Amino acid sequence: MKGYANTLSGYIDELPREHVLEILEDIDASTDRLTHYVEELMDVSRVEEGRFPVCTQLADSEKLIQTAFDDMQVMGIVNPFSSTVGPGASHIDVDPEKFVQLLVILVENAVKFSPEESPVEVIVQRSGQWIEGMVLDRGMGISEEDRPKVFDRFYQVEDTMHHSTPGMGLGLYIAREIVGAHGGTIACEPREGGGSIFRFKLPAAKQNA
């Protein structure tokens, strides 16, 4: 960002307008990435200090999913998204803000390991005394060796040549902490036909309908 800013300050009168706009777009994208990294590090700090509480309430699952999709579109993600909410899962007992954060992390991760414009699907359904959520992609998949480690702090799958977006290996760690703070579990598994499924379970509210 400093290099771009120096280029503009020193040569803005000599640069074509389209080149200036490209530099400004790069500065904007770099600022978004930096903000994202700082927010992740702050969340990790809160987790380590035991300051990562959840305040649950009954919330409309479809609205929360749509909020997550809207956030992804604001980030410039062009992959198509779809969602399915099963019977008994239209209202879920979650911390709305953290649940949206969880979905954004999982959807962003799906996009990271998928070809551009590859579809990503979110499913939320009732399974006994649990609300089960799934984020499914048709990406490169995650090896059996990497699956148990992807939720570890700072862990990144080595095959970064297929990543469409950079990261620090904190997103899935934070996702695990969000699910755990709700009293649930999360896991990664292969998807039949190619890709991955990130599956999480949260306790279902008795009032769920």
Backbone as a printed PyTorch tensor [residue, N CA C, xyz], in Angstrom:
tensor([[[  0.8320,  -1.2010,   0.0000],
         [  0.0000,   0.0000,   0.0000],
         [  0.8690,   1.2540,   0.0000]],

        [[  1.9680,   1.2200,   0.7630],
         [  2.8670,   2.3640,   0.8000],
         [  3.4870,   2.6050,  -0.5820]],

        [[  3.8650,   1.5130,  -1.2540],
         [  4.4270,   1.6510,  -2.5840],
         [  3.4430,   2.2700,  -3.5610]],

        [[  2.1890,   1.8110,  -3.5050],
         [  1.1620,   2.3830,  -4.3750],
         [  0.9630,   3.8680,  -4.0700]],

        [[  0.9100,   4.2060,  -2.7610],
         [  0.6980,   5.5920,  -2.3640],
         [  1.8520,   6.4690,  -2.8410]],

        [[  3.0660,   5.9620,  -2.7230],
         [  4.2190,   6.7310,  -3.1880],
         [  4.1780,   6.9370,  -4.7000]],

        [[  3.7300,   5.8990,  -5.4180],
         [  3.6160,   6.0300,  -6.8760],
         [  2.6210,   7.1180,  -7.2450]],

        [[  1.4760,   7.1200,  -6.5630],
         [  0.4720,   8.1430,  -6.8580],
         [  0.9720,   9.5370,  -6.5140]],

        [[  1.6000,   9.6790,  -5.3400],
         [  2.0480,  11.0080,  -4.9180],
         [  3.1460,  11.5480,  -5.8270]],

        [[  3.9640,  10.6590,  -6.3980],
         [  5.0780,  11.1080,  -7.2120],
         [  4.7750,  11.2410,  -8.6890]],

        [[  3.7900,  10.4630,  -9.1820],
         [  3.5840,  10.4200, -10.6350],
         [  2.1280,  10.5920, -11.0640]],

        [[  1.2580,  11.0290, -10.1550],
         [ -0.1680,  11.0420, -10.4770],
         [ -0.4800,  11.9170, -11.6920]],

        [[  0.2950,  13.0050, -11.8870],
         [  0.0290,  13.8800, -13.0310],
         [  0.4830,  13.2670, -14.3500]],

        [[  1.3390,  12.2460, -14.2810],
         [  1.8660,  11.6170, -15.4860],
         [  1.1640,  10.3080, -15.8370]],

        [[  0.4250,   9.7560, -14.8900],
         [ -0.1900,   8.4500, -15.1050],
         [ -1.5250,   8.5800, -15.8230]],

        [[ -1.8200,   7.6570, -16.7410],
         [ -3.1570,   7.6290, -17.3500],
         [ -4.2290,   7.3950, -16.2820]],

        [[ -5.4240,   7.9210, -16.5350],
         [ -6.5010,   7.8060, -15.5550],
         [ -6.7950,   6.3460, -15.2090]],

        [[ -6.8000,   5.4610, -16.2200],
         [ -7.1170,   4.0480, -15.9580],
         [ -6.0620,   3.3970, -15.0590]],

        [[ -4.8110,   3.8430, -15.1850],
         [ -3.7490,   3.3120, -14.3340],
         [ -3.9330,   3.7880, -12.8900]],

        [[ -4.3270,   5.0460, -12.7380],
         [ -4.6030,   5.5740, -11.3970],
         [ -5.7350,   4.7930, -10.7400]],

        [[ -6.7960,   4.4990, -11.5090],
         [ -7.9240,   3.7550, -10.9670],
         [ -7.5090,   2.3420, -10.5680]],

        [[ -6.6490,   1.7110, -11.3570],
         [ -6.1580,   0.3810, -11.0170],
         [ -5.3800,   0.4000,  -9.7060]],

        [[ -4.5400,   1.4160,  -9.5370],
         [ -3.7600,   1.5300,  -8.2920],
         [ -4.6940,   1.7410,  -7.1030]],

        [[ -5.6970,   2.5950,  -7.2740],
         [ -6.6560,   2.8380,  -6.1810],
         [ -7.4180,   1.5670,  -5.8310]],

        [[ -7.7830,   0.7860,  -6.8310],
         [ -8.4720,  -0.4800,  -6.5680],
         [ -7.5620,  -1.4430,  -5.8080]],

        [[ -6.2750,  -1.4700,  -6.1710],
         [ -5.3220,  -2.3310,  -5.4650],
         [ -5.1440,  -1.8790,  -4.0190]],

        [[ -5.0980,  -0.5700,  -3.7930],
         [ -4.9910,  -0.0520,  -2.4240],
         [ -6.2220,  -0.4480,  -1.6160]],

        [[ -7.4010,  -0.3280,  -2.2390],
         [ -8.6490,  -0.6900,  -1.5560],
         [ -8.6570,  -2.1680,  -1.1880]],

        [[ -8.2590,  -3.0330,  -2.1300],
         [ -8.2280,  -4.4690,  -1.8660],
         [ -7.2000,  -4.8050,  -0.7880]],

        [[ -6.0520,  -4.1530,  -0.8230],
         [ -5.0190,  -4.4040,   0.1820],
         [ -5.4820,  -3.9670,   1.5620]],

        [[ -6.2060,  -2.8570,   1.6260],
         [ -6.7440,  -2.3900,   2.9040],
         [ -7.7500,  -3.3860,   3.4660]],

        [[ -8.6010,  -3.9290,   2.5960],
         [ -9.5740,  -4.9330,   3.0440],
         [ -8.8660,  -6.1580,   3.6070]],

        [[ -7.8040,  -6.6270,   2.9240],
         [ -7.0780,  -7.7950,   3.4190],
         [ -6.4280,  -7.5100,   4.7630]],

        [[ -5.8240,  -6.3340,   4.8920],
         [ -5.1640,  -5.9850,   6.1440],
         [ -6.1780,  -5.9110,   7.2820]],

        [[ -7.3250,  -5.2990,   7.0190],
         [ -8.3840,  -5.2220,   8.0320],
         [ -8.8360,  -6.6140,   8.4440]],

        [[ -8.9860,  -7.4880,   7.4680],
         [ -9.4000,  -8.8680,   7.7290],
         [ -8.3910,  -9.5830,   8.6210]],

        [[ -7.1000,  -9.4170,   8.3190],
         [ -6.0600, -10.0650,   9.1110],
         [ -6.0590,  -9.5430,  10.5490]],

        [[ -6.2030,  -8.2340,  10.7000],
         [ -6.2130,  -7.6480,  12.0440],
         [ -7.4040,  -8.1610,  12.8500]],

        [[ -8.5690,  -8.2400,  12.2090],
         [ -9.7570,  -8.7450,  12.9030],
         [ -9.5640, -10.1970,  13.3290]],

        [[ -8.9420, -11.0070,  12.4690],
         [ -8.6840, -12.3970,  12.8350],
         [ -7.7410, -12.4860,  14.0290]],

        [[ -6.6800, -11.7000,  14.0140],
         [ -5.7220, -11.7170,  15.1210],
         [ -6.3760, -11.2570,  16.4230]],

        [[ -7.2690, -10.2800,  16.3390],
         [ -7.9750,  -9.8210,  17.5340],
         [ -8.8820, -10.9200,  18.0760]],

        [[ -9.5600, -11.6540,  17.1720],
         [-10.4080, -12.7640,  17.6160],
         [ -9.5730, -13.8420,  18.2970]],

        [[ -8.4170, -14.1680,  17.7350],
         [ -7.5390, -15.1670,  18.3390],
         [ -7.1000, -14.7050,  19.7260]],

        [[ -6.7780, -13.4280,  19.8570],
         [ -6.3790, -12.8880,  21.1560],
         [ -7.5030, -13.0270,  22.1720]],

        [[ -8.7370, -12.7610,  21.7390],
         [ -9.8780, -12.8890,  22.6520],
         [-10.0800, -14.3400,  23.0750]],

        [[ -9.9150, -15.2570,  22.1330],
         [-10.0470, -16.6800,  22.4510],
         [ -9.0270, -17.0730,  23.5100]],

        [[ -7.7800, -16.6780,  23.3040],
         [ -6.7120, -17.0680,  24.2200],
         [ -6.8850, -16.4510,  25.6040]],

        [[ -7.5300, -15.2880,  25.6630],
         [ -7.7480, -14.6210,  26.9410],
         [ -9.0850, -15.0090,  27.5720]],

        [[ -9.8130, -15.9110,  26.9270],
         [-11.1030, -16.3340,  27.4590],
         [-12.1850, -15.2930,  27.3290]],

        [[-12.0320, -14.3870,  26.3690],
         [-13.0110, -13.3160,  26.1690],
         [-13.7250, -13.5160,  24.8360]],

        [[-14.3010, -14.6930,  24.6550],
         [-14.9810, -15.0020,  23.4020],
         [-16.3760, -15.5490,  23.7070]],

        [[-17.1920, -14.7620,  24.4200],
         [-18.5120, -15.2560,  24.8190],
         [-19.5030, -15.2380,  23.6660]],

        [[-20.5410, -16.0410,  23.7850],
         [-21.6360, -16.0000,  22.8240],
         [-22.9150, -15.6230,  23.5590]],

        [[-23.7350, -14.8250,  22.9200],
         [-25.0240, -14.4130,  23.4680],
         [-26.0990, -14.9380,  22.5220]],

        [[-26.6790, -16.0750,  22.8680],
         [-27.6010, -16.7430,  21.9530],
         [-29.0110, -16.1790,  22.0470]],

        [[-29.7010, -16.2730,  20.9290],
         [-31.1050, -15.8950,  20.8440],
         [-31.6930, -16.6000,  19.6390]],

        [[-33.0040, -16.7270,  19.6240],
         [-33.6460, -17.3280,  18.4620],
         [-33.5160, -16.3840,  17.2750]],

        [[-33.0080, -16.9050,  16.1760],
         [-32.7690, -16.0710,  15.0000],
         [-33.2340, -16.8020,  13.7510]],

        [[-33.5920, -16.0330,  12.7480],
         [-34.0480, -16.5660,  11.4680],
         [-32.8340, -17.0560,  10.6860]],

        [[-32.7390, -18.3590,  10.4780],
         [-31.5560, -18.9260,   9.8400],
         [-31.4100, -18.4600,   8.3910]],

        [[-32.5090, -18.3200,   7.6620],
         [-32.4190, -17.8740,   6.2720],
         [-31.8510, -16.4610,   6.1810]],

        [[-32.2570, -15.5860,   7.0990],
         [-31.7370, -14.2190,   7.0890],
         [-30.2500, -14.1960,   7.4190]],

        [[-29.8180, -15.0490,   8.3540],
         [-28.4060, -15.1010,   8.7160],
         [-27.5710, -15.6020,   7.5400]],

        [[-28.0830, -16.6110,   6.8510],
         [-27.3650, -17.1360,   5.6810],
         [-27.2590, -16.0590,   4.6080]],

        [[-28.3530, -15.3490,   4.3620],
         [-28.3400, -14.3060,   3.3340],
         [-27.3780, -13.1890,   3.7070]],

        [[-27.2980, -12.8540,   4.9980],
         [-26.3410, -11.8410,   5.4430],
         [-24.9140, -12.2790,   5.1330]],

        [[-24.6230, -13.5610,   5.3730],
         [-23.2890, -14.0840,   5.0550],
         [-23.0170, -14.0030,   3.5620]],

        [[-23.9990, -14.3610,   2.7440],
         [-23.8310, -14.2800,   1.2870],
         [-23.6150, -12.8270,   0.8450]],

        [[-24.3560, -11.9070,   1.4440],
         [-24.1940, -10.4930,   1.1060],
         [-22.7880, -10.0180,   1.4390]],

        [[-22.2770, -10.4600,   2.5890],
         [-20.9170, -10.0890,   2.9820],
         [-19.9010, -10.5970,   1.9650]],

        [[-20.1110, -11.8050,   1.4670],
         [-19.1910, -12.3620,   0.4820],
         [-19.2240, -11.5630,  -0.8190]],

        [[-20.4040, -11.1400,  -1.2220],
         [-20.5210, -10.3620,  -2.4520],
         [-19.8540,  -9.0070,  -2.3090]],

        [[-19.9580,  -8.4090,  -1.1300],
         [-19.2760,  -7.1390,  -0.8730],
         [-17.7710,  -7.3090,  -1.0130]],

        [[-17.2730,  -8.4970,  -0.6650],
         [-15.8460,  -8.7870,  -0.7760],
         [-15.4200,  -9.0600,  -2.2170]],

        [[-16.3740,  -9.0260,  -3.1320],
         [-16.0480,  -9.2190,  -4.5390],
         [-16.0270, -10.6670,  -4.9840]],

        [[-16.5840, -11.5760,  -4.1770],
         [-16.6210, -12.9910,  -4.5330],
         [-17.7030, -13.2100,  -5.5890]],

        [[-17.3510, -13.8920,  -6.6740],
         [-18.2910, -14.0630,  -7.7820],
         [-18.8790, -15.4780,  -7.8340]],

        [[-18.4530, -16.3580,  -6.9510],
         [-19.0020, -17.7170,  -6.9580],
         [-20.5040, -17.6810,  -6.6700]],

        [[-21.2910, -18.5280,  -7.3410],
         [-22.7210, -18.5930,  -7.0360],
         [-22.9680, -19.3090,  -5.7070]],

        [[-23.8800, -18.7750,  -4.9140],
         [-24.2210, -19.3600,  -3.6190],
         [-25.6700, -19.8310,  -3.6370]],

        [[-25.9330, -20.9210,  -2.9240],
         [-27.3020, -21.3970,  -2.7520],
         [-27.4570, -21.8970,  -1.3250]],

        [[-28.6860, -21.9420,  -0.8590],
         [-28.9220, -22.3870,   0.5210],
         [-30.1980, -23.2040,   0.5990]],

        [[-30.2240, -24.1050,   1.5710],
         [-31.4020, -24.9190,   1.8710],
         [-31.5790, -24.9510,   3.3770]],

        [[-32.7720, -24.6280,   3.8360],
         [-33.0900, -24.6940,   5.2630],
         [-34.1720, -25.7510,   5.4420]],

        [[-33.8480, -26.7940,   6.1920],
         [-34.7640, -27.9070,   6.3650],
         [-35.8220, -27.6510,   7.4170]],

        [[-36.8380, -28.5070,   7.4880],
         [-37.8840, -28.3970,   8.4990],
         [-37.2850, -28.4110,   9.9090]],

        [[-37.7890, -27.5520,  10.7640],
         [-37.3060, -27.5040,  12.1350],
         [-36.0550, -26.6840,  12.3220]],

        [[-35.5680, -26.0560,  11.2390],
         [-34.3330, -25.2710,  11.3460],
         [-34.5250, -23.8350,  10.8840]],

        [[-35.7750, -23.3940,  10.7690],
         [-36.0160, -22.0310,  10.2990],
         [-35.6060, -21.0000,  11.3440]],

        [[-35.6520, -21.3880,  12.6230],
         [-35.1790, -20.5290,  13.7000],
         [-34.1990, -21.3240,  14.5540]],

        [[-33.0380, -20.7310,  14.7900],
         [-31.9790, -21.4260,  15.5080],
         [-31.4950, -20.5770,  16.6800]],

        [[-31.0530, -21.2420,  17.7230],
         [-30.6150, -20.5830,  18.9500],
         [-29.1050, -20.3510,  18.8720]],

        [[-28.7110, -19.1870,  18.3790],
         [-27.3000, -18.8880,  18.1470],
         [-27.0080, -17.4360,  18.5040]],

        [[-25.7300, -17.1220,  18.5740],
         [-25.2910, -15.7250,  18.5980],
         [-25.3110, -15.2660,  17.1360]],

        [[-26.2380, -14.4060,  16.7450],
         [-26.3860, -14.0750,  15.3140],
         [-25.1040, -13.5720,  14.6680]],

        [[-24.4110, -12.6660,  15.3300],
         [-23.1970, -12.1000,  14.7360],
         [-22.1260, -13.1600,  14.5360]],

        [[-21.9480, -14.0170,  15.5330],
         [-20.9070, -15.0430,  15.4240],
         [-21.3160, -16.1440,  14.4490]],

        [[-22.6090, -16.4130,  14.3430],
         [-23.0530, -17.4270,  13.3810],
         [-22.7880, -16.9450,  11.9550]],

        [[-23.0570, -15.6700,  11.6860],
         [-22.7460, -15.1190,  10.3670],
         [-21.2450, -15.1780,  10.1250]],

        [[-20.4590, -14.8540,  11.1490],
         [-19.0050, -14.9300,  11.0140],
         [-18.5660, -16.3530,  10.6900]],

        [[-19.1730, -17.3280,  11.3480],
         [-18.8740, -18.7360,  11.0830],
         [-19.1560, -19.0750,   9.6210]],

        [[-20.3170, -18.6860,   9.1200],
         [-20.6690, -18.9900,   7.7380],
         [-19.7240, -18.2960,   6.7640]],

        [[-19.3920, -17.0420,   7.0360],
         [-18.4800, -16.3120,   6.1550],
         [-17.1240, -17.0160,   6.0890]],

        [[-16.6290, -17.4570,   7.2310],
         [-15.3390, -18.1590,   7.2600],
         [-15.4110, -19.4260,   6.4160]],

        [[-16.4680, -20.2150,   6.6040],
         [-16.5700, -21.4910,   5.8960],
         [-16.8140, -21.2950,   4.4070]],

        [[-17.6440, -20.3130,   4.0460],
         [-17.8970, -20.0550,   2.6290],
         [-16.6340, -19.4920,   1.9720]],

        [[-15.9550, -18.5880,   2.6630],
         [-14.7160, -18.0290,   2.1120],
         [-13.6670, -19.1270,   1.9320]],

        [[-13.6200, -20.0530,   2.8690],
         [-12.6940, -21.1750,   2.7460],
         [-13.0580, -22.0500,   1.5500]],

        [[-14.3530, -22.2740,   1.3460],
         [-14.7930, -23.0600,   0.1970],
         [-14.3790, -22.3900,  -1.1050]],

        [[-14.5360, -21.0750,  -1.1670],
         [-14.1490, -20.3300,  -2.3650],
         [-12.6440, -20.4170,  -2.5830]],

        [[-11.8910, -20.3660,  -1.4930],
         [-10.4260, -20.3760,  -1.5830],
         [ -9.9150, -21.6300,  -2.2800]],

        [[-10.5740, -22.7580,  -2.0490],
         [-10.1090, -24.0250,  -2.6090],
         [-10.9160, -24.4640,  -3.8180]],

        [[-11.6500, -23.5350,  -4.4230],
         [-12.5020, -23.8760,  -5.5580],
         [-12.1280, -23.0340,  -6.7700]],

        [[-12.4120, -23.5470,  -7.9610],
         [-12.2140, -22.7300,  -9.1630],
         [-13.1160, -21.5020,  -9.1270]],

        [[-12.7190, -20.4590,  -9.8240],
         [-13.5340, -19.2500,  -9.8790],
         [-14.9040, -19.5810, -10.4480]],

        [[-15.9210, -19.0480,  -9.8090],
         [-17.3220, -19.2240, -10.1850],
         [-17.8440, -20.6270,  -9.9110]],

        [[-17.0970, -21.4330,  -9.1410],
         [-17.6010, -22.7440,  -8.7330],
         [-18.6520, -22.5590,  -7.6420]],

        [[-19.7710, -23.2950,  -7.6920],
         [-20.8550, -23.0700,  -6.7330],
         [-20.5070, -23.5190,  -5.3150]],

        [[-21.0730, -22.8050,  -4.3570],
         [-20.9350, -23.1460,  -2.9360],
         [-22.3450, -23.2360,  -2.3560]],

        [[-22.5940, -24.3020,  -1.5960],
         [-23.9340, -24.5500,  -1.0650],
         [-23.9010, -24.5690,   0.4590]],

        [[-24.9100, -23.9660,   1.0750],
         [-25.0640, -23.9890,   2.5330],
         [-26.3760, -24.6930,   2.8610]],

        [[-26.3000, -25.6540,   3.7710],
         [-27.4920, -26.3920,   4.2210],
         [-27.5800, -26.2830,   5.7350]],

        [[-28.7620, -25.9730,   6.2340],
         [-29.0240, -25.9720,   7.6730],
         [-30.2660, -26.8260,   7.8970]],

        [[-30.1510, -27.8110,   8.7680],
         [-31.2610, -28.7240,   8.9870],
         [-31.2830, -29.2080,  10.4350]],

        [[-32.4340, -29.7430,  10.8340],
         [-32.5850, -30.3040,  12.1810],
         [-32.1830, -31.7700,  12.1470]],

        [[-31.3820, -32.1850,  13.1160],
         [-30.9770, -33.5820,  13.2360],
         [-31.0910, -33.9830,  14.7000]],

        [[-32.2590, -34.4870,  15.0800],
         [-32.4890, -34.8430,  16.4740],
         [-32.4220, -33.6170,  17.3700]],

        [[-31.5410, -33.6560,  18.3570],
         [-31.3820, -32.5420,  19.2780],
         [-30.3210, -31.5440,  18.8090]],

        [[-29.9630, -31.6330,  17.5500],
         [-28.9250, -30.7720,  17.0050],
         [-29.4150, -30.0210,  15.7780]],

        [[-28.8460, -28.8610,  15.5790],
         [-28.9570, -28.1560,  14.3000],
         [-27.6660, -28.4580,  13.5460]],

        [[-27.7960, -29.0320,  12.3740],
         [-26.6310, -29.4000,  11.5830],
         [-26.4890, -28.4340,  10.4160]],

        [[-25.3030, -27.8830,  10.2850],
         [-25.0080, -26.9930,   9.1740],
         [-23.9310, -27.6000,   8.3000]],

        [[-24.0300, -27.3730,   7.0130],
         [-23.0310, -27.8780,   6.0750],
         [-22.7090, -26.8060,   5.0490]],

        [[-21.4350, -26.6770,   4.7410],
         [-20.9840, -25.8350,   3.6320],
         [-20.2820, -26.7610,   2.6570]],

        [[-20.8060, -26.8350,   1.4400],
         [-20.3280, -27.7950,   0.4480],
         [-19.7430, -27.0670,  -0.7550]],

        [[-18.6240, -27.5760,  -1.2450],
         [-18.0270, -26.9870,  -2.4390],
         [-17.6360, -28.0890,  -3.4150]],

        [[-17.2440, -27.6600,  -4.6070],
         [-16.7630, -28.5800,  -5.6380],
         [-15.3170, -28.2410,  -5.9900]],

        [[-14.5530, -27.9080,  -4.9730],
         [-13.1670, -27.5240,  -5.1830],
         [-12.2280, -28.7020,  -5.2480]],

        [[-10.9560, -28.4300,  -4.9710],
         [ -9.9000, -29.4210,  -5.0770],
         [ -9.9570, -30.4730,  -3.9730]],

        [[-10.7310, -30.1840,  -2.9140],
         [-10.7910, -31.1180,  -1.8020],
         [ -9.6000, -30.9590,  -0.8800]],

        [[ -9.6820, -31.5850,   0.2720],
         [ -8.6170, -31.5390,   1.2750],
         [ -8.1970, -32.9700,   1.5770]],

        [[ -6.9150, -33.2200,   1.5600],
         [ -6.4150, -34.5750,   1.7210],
         [ -6.7600, -35.1290,   3.1020]],

        [[ -6.8020, -36.4450,   3.1850],
         [ -7.0960, -37.1020,   4.4570],
         [ -6.0720, -36.7020,   5.5210]],

        [[ -4.8380, -36.5040,   5.1080],
         [ -3.7830, -36.1130,   6.0470],
         [ -4.0160, -34.7110,   6.6140]],

        [[ -4.5400, -33.8120,   5.7830],
         [ -4.7300, -32.4250,   6.2130],
         [ -6.0190, -32.2070,   6.9960]],

        [[ -7.0240, -33.0380,   6.7690],
         [ -8.3380, -32.7800,   7.3610],
         [ -8.3170, -32.5930,   8.8710]],

        [[ -7.6120, -33.4320,   9.6410],
         [ -7.6400, -33.2330,  11.0920],
         [ -6.9150, -31.9690,  11.5540]],

        [[ -6.1000, -31.3860,  10.6860],
         [ -5.2630, -30.2550,  11.0880],
         [ -5.8010, -28.9070,  10.6470]],

        [[ -6.7970, -28.8980,   9.7590],
         [ -7.2030, -27.6280,   9.1560],
         [ -7.7880, -26.6520,  10.1740]],

        [[ -8.2220, -27.1600,  11.3380],
         [ -8.7800, -26.2700,  12.3530],
         [ -7.7340, -25.7980,  13.3500]],

        [[ -6.4940, -26.2110,  13.1600],
         [ -5.4200, -25.7720,  14.0470],
         [ -5.0300, -24.3360,  13.7090]],

        [[ -4.6120, -23.6240,  14.7150],
         [ -4.1990, -22.2420,  14.5260],
         [ -2.9820, -22.1460,  13.6080]],

        [[ -3.0500, -21.2530,  12.6310],
         [ -1.9950, -20.9570,  11.6620],
         [ -1.7120, -22.1030,  10.6910]],

        [[ -2.5370, -23.1670,  10.7170],
         [ -2.2760, -24.2620,   9.7880],
         [ -2.8600, -23.9270,   8.4240]],

        [[ -2.0800, -24.1710,   7.3820],
         [ -2.5400, -23.9770,   6.0160],
         [ -2.2060, -25.2020,   5.1840]],

        [[ -3.1400, -25.5900,   4.3320],
         [ -2.8760, -26.6840,   3.4180],
         [ -1.7360, -26.2830,   2.5080]],

        [[ -0.7770, -27.1800,   2.2990],
         [  0.4470, -26.8280,   1.5830],
         [  0.2160, -26.4730,   0.1260]],

        [[ -0.8170, -27.0440,  -0.4980],
         [ -1.0270, -26.8270,  -1.9290],
         [ -1.6310, -25.4490,  -2.1710]],

        [[ -0.8480, -24.4060,  -1.8790],
         [ -1.3630, -23.0470,  -1.9810],
         [ -1.4890, -22.5720,  -3.4170]],

        [[ -0.9640, -23.3210,  -4.3810],
         [ -1.0510, -22.8750,  -5.7690],
         [ -2.5030, -22.8070,  -6.2450]],

        [[ -3.3940, -23.5190,  -5.5460],
         [ -4.7940, -23.5130,  -5.9480],
         [ -5.6160, -22.4840,  -5.1750]],

        [[ -4.9980, -21.7860,  -4.2490],
         [ -5.7410, -20.8110,  -3.4660],
         [ -6.0850, -19.6090,  -4.3210]],

        [[ -7.3240, -19.1740,  -4.2540],
         [ -7.7130, -17.9660,  -4.9760],
         [ -7.5580, -16.7350,  -4.1020]],

        [[ -7.4560, -16.9130,  -2.7790],
         [ -7.2740, -15.8010,  -1.8580],
         [ -6.2490, -16.1800,  -0.8100]],

        [[ -5.4390, -15.2050,  -0.3580],
         [ -4.4340, -15.5060,   0.6530],
         [ -5.0450, -15.5710,   2.0400]],

        [[ -4.2840, -16.0600,   2.9910],
         [ -4.7600, -16.1200,   4.3620],
         [ -3.6260, -16.4450,   5.2980]],

        [[ -3.9480, -16.4560,   6.5970],
         [ -2.9360, -16.7320,   7.6070],
         [ -3.1750, -18.0520,   8.3260]],

        [[ -4.2110, -18.7880,   7.9390],
         [ -4.4960, -20.0370,   8.6220],
         [ -5.1980, -19.8440,   9.9440]],

        [[ -5.9950, -18.7640,  10.0700],
         [ -6.7020, -18.4920,  11.3240],
         [ -8.2150, -18.6710,  11.2070]],

        [[ -8.7450, -18.5830,   9.9930],
         [-10.1930, -18.6110,   9.8240],
         [-10.8450, -19.8520,  10.3850]],

        [[-10.3510, -21.0280,  10.0060],
         [-10.9740, -22.2730,  10.4640],
         [-10.7550, -22.4960,  11.9550]],

        [[ -9.6410, -21.9970,  12.4750],
         [ -9.4190, -22.0520,  13.9240],
         [-10.4990, -21.2430,  14.6450]],

        [[-10.7880, -20.0480,  14.1330],
         [-11.8350, -19.2130,  14.7330],
         [-13.2010, -19.8720,  14.5620]],

        [[-13.4270, -20.4930,  13.4070],
         [-14.6960, -21.2020,  13.1860],
         [-14.8860, -22.2940,  14.2310]],

        [[-13.8330, -23.0490,  14.5140],
         [-13.9230, -24.1050,  15.5290],
         [-14.2530, -23.5130,  16.8920]],

        [[-13.6550, -22.3770,  17.2240],
         [-13.9110, -21.7500,  18.5170],
         [-15.3430, -21.2300,  18.6060]],

        [[-15.8770, -20.6940,  17.5000],
         [-17.2700, -20.2350,  17.4970],
         [-18.2140, -21.3990,  17.7450]],

        [[-17.9840, -22.4960,  17.0210],
         [-18.8360, -23.6820,  17.1950],
         [-18.6960, -24.2330,  18.6140]],

        [[-17.4700, -24.3170,  19.1050],
         [-17.2440, -24.8240,  20.4540],
         [-17.8900, -23.9590,  21.5120]],

        [[-17.8690, -22.6410,  21.3230],
         [-18.4890, -21.7370,  22.2890],
         [-20.0070, -21.9130,  22.3410]],

        [[-20.5730, -22.4430,  21.2530],
         [-22.0090, -22.7520,  21.2200],
         [-22.3000, -24.1510,  21.7640]],

        [[-21.2670, -24.8900,  22.1380],
         [-21.4700, -26.2550,  22.6250],
         [-21.5700, -27.2790,  21.5230]],

        [[-20.9920, -26.9710,  20.3520],
         [-21.1090, -27.8760,  19.2150],
         [-19.7800, -28.4430,  18.7540]],

        [[-19.8240, -29.0890,  17.6010],
         [-18.6390, -29.7120,  17.0090],
         [-18.5710, -29.3570,  15.5310]],

        [[-17.3690, -29.4700,  14.9470],
         [-17.1860, -29.1810,  13.5310],
         [-16.1580, -30.1450,  12.9630]],

        [[-16.3380, -30.5350,  11.7060],
         [-15.4150, -31.4720,  11.0600],
         [-15.4150, -31.2190,   9.5620]],

        [[-14.3950, -31.7300,   8.9280],
         [-14.2650, -31.6350,   7.4700],
         [-14.2720, -33.0410,   6.8940]],

        [[-14.9580, -33.2320,   5.7850],
         [-15.0120, -34.5470,   5.1560],
         [-15.0430, -34.3990,   3.6390]],

        [[-14.6560, -35.4360,   2.9090],
         [-14.6990, -35.3460,   1.4380],
         [-16.1330, -35.3830,   0.9380]],

        [[-16.3690, -34.7440,  -0.2000],
         [-17.6870, -34.7520,  -0.8180],
         [-17.6790, -35.7060,  -1.9970]],

        [[-18.6920, -36.5300,  -2.0580],
         [-18.7880, -37.4690,  -3.1700],
         [-18.8670, -36.7030,  -4.4850]],

        [[-18.0270, -37.0860,  -5.4230],
         [-17.9830, -36.3920,  -6.7020],
         [-16.9550, -35.2810,  -6.7470]],

        [[-16.2680, -35.0430,  -5.6070],
         [-15.2310, -34.0230,  -5.5670],
         [-15.6080, -32.8380,  -4.7140]],

        [[-14.6170, -32.3160,  -4.0110],
         [-14.8660, -31.1730,  -3.1460],
         [-14.8590, -31.5530,  -1.6780]],

        [[-15.3170, -30.6290,  -0.8520],
         [-15.2950, -30.8250,   0.6010],
         [-16.6430, -30.4650,   1.2050]],

        [[-16.8970, -31.0380,   2.3800],
         [-18.0480, -30.6750,   3.2040],
         [-17.5180, -30.2780,   4.5710]],

        [[-17.8220, -29.0630,   4.9940],
         [-17.5560, -28.6640,   6.3660],
         [-18.8810, -28.7540,   7.1090]],

        [[-18.9080, -29.6710,   8.0810],
         [-20.1520, -29.9880,   8.7860],
         [-20.0210, -29.5910,  10.2570]],

        [[-20.9700, -28.7920,  10.7300],
         [-20.9650, -28.4310,  12.1540],
         [-22.3220, -28.7350,  12.7700]],

        [[-22.2940, -29.0090,  14.0710],
         [-23.5190, -29.2970,  14.8200],
         [-23.5910, -28.3770,  16.0310]],

        [[-24.7650, -27.7790,  16.2110],
         [-25.0230, -26.9050,  17.3420],
         [-26.2610, -27.4030,  18.0920]],

        [[-26.3130, -27.2360,  19.4050],
         [-27.5090, -27.6780,  20.1310],
         [-28.7540, -26.9640,  19.5980]],

        [[-29.8210, -27.7190,  19.4230],
         [-31.0760, -27.1450,  18.9250],
         [-31.8680, -26.5800,  20.0770]],

        [[-32.5130, -25.4690,  19.8310],
         [-33.3910, -24.8700,  20.8430],
         [-34.6930, -25.6550,  20.9060]],

        [[-35.2360, -25.7730,  22.0800],
         [-36.4920, -26.5070,  22.2490],
         [-37.6230, -25.8360,  21.4920]],

        [[-37.5050, -24.5150,  21.3060],
         [-38.5830, -23.7750,  20.6400],
         [-38.4840, -23.8650,  19.1320]],

        [[-37.4180, -24.5120,  18.6000],
         [-37.2150, -24.5430,  17.1520],
         [-38.4620, -25.0070,  16.4160]],

        [[-38.7390, -24.3360,  15.3300],
         [-39.9000, -24.7060,  14.5170],
         [-39.5320, -24.7160,  13.0570]]])
